[in-house]
Structures are given as structure tokens and as C-alpha cells.
Amino acid sequence: MHPLIQKAINQLRSNNYRGYFEEMDMIIPSSMSTNYQELKGFFVAGIKNEEFKETLNMFALEVDGKLYKG
């Protein structure tokens, strides 16, 4: 797993959504930018529940998979 992805997931586990997005900002591939901006918009709108947290976790894992696929 990419170290920035691991840091983002750790931030999420600590309920630090801002920290999650700060880490993810540094690594999002351009092909995933639209989806990422949508998730960021939900955060800005104040959505912070377990379902959203799980969605962010899955997204981070998806980004990690894309990074290592090339």
C-alpha cells in the first residue's frame, strides 16, 4: 500500500476527515479527480457518518489499486 494512502486511512480511522483529504490531495490520479471532488464536496457539506467513512475508505483502496496497476 502506498504510504500516503495508509496515512489517509489512518486519519480516517481517527475521525480526522480533514487529514484524510489533505493526504489524498497529494496522490489522486487525474482520472479519479472528478469522483474525488464529489466526495470532497460531501465533506464540505458536512456529511460525516459511518457510511461516508466507509465510502472514503473504499475510495482510498481503489486509488491505491489504480496506482499500482499503472
Secondary structure, 3 states (H helix, E strand, C coil): CCHHHHHHHHHHHCCCHHHHHHHHHCCCCHHHHHHHHHHHHHHHCCCCCHHHHHHHHHHHHHHHHHHHHC
